[in-house]
Each structure stands twice: as C-alpha cells, then as structure tokens.
Amino acid sequence: MLEQEMKYFKSIQDELKAKNPEGGFAVISGEDLLGVWLNRQDALKEGVEEYGIKAFLVKNIDDDVNHTINFTRNLIFRDAVSYR
C-alpha cells in the first residue's frame, strides 16, 4: 500500500527540500502533491479534507525514505476535520 506515493515522494524529495528549507510534511495521493505543511497535524487535516477516507501519504520531507509510514486508516481524525 502507498507504493506509488512513496515512489513519487522519492522522485521529488530533493525538490521539496530545496523549495521548503524549513522542512515540512508533504501530502501525496498517487502522483498528486497536495502541498507541504510545517506540522504533521495540519498536513493530516488537509489530506483528510481533500481525499477523505482514500489512502494518502503524509511524509516528512527531511525523513530517510525508508522511515516508517503511518496509514490514514490507523489514525483518529476527531480533531482533524472541521464540521460545517
């Protein structure tokens, strides 16, 4: 799961680091980069709002690419989405 997202992340990681020298968390689904946020909670919130229950990757752009992945289905999003 998320193999395509990890492959895409690896291909753009250097570019993300160059564009975001302060670091951050990339949100990726397929080969779609939603954006980079400075903290993981904001990245997760935006990912849930954009992709819903569809699997997506939230990855620290400074991480070693072999670092552990968290899958969205294992996370609690009680405070991650706004109710309208």
DAFENHU-V872788 format. One record per pair of residues at least 24 apart in sequence whose C-alpha atoms are under 6 Angstrom apart, sorted by sequence separation. I is the first residue (numbers start at 1). J is the second residue. If there is no record, write none. Layout:
BEGIN
i->I j->J
i->I j->J
END
This chain:
BEGIN
i->5 j->30
i->4 j->30
i->29 j->56
i->28 j->56
i->28 j->57
i->27 j->57
i->27 j->58
i->26 j->58
i->26 j->59
i->25 j->59
i->25 j->60
i->45 j->80
i->24 j->60
i->25 j->61
i->45 j->81
i->24 j->61
END
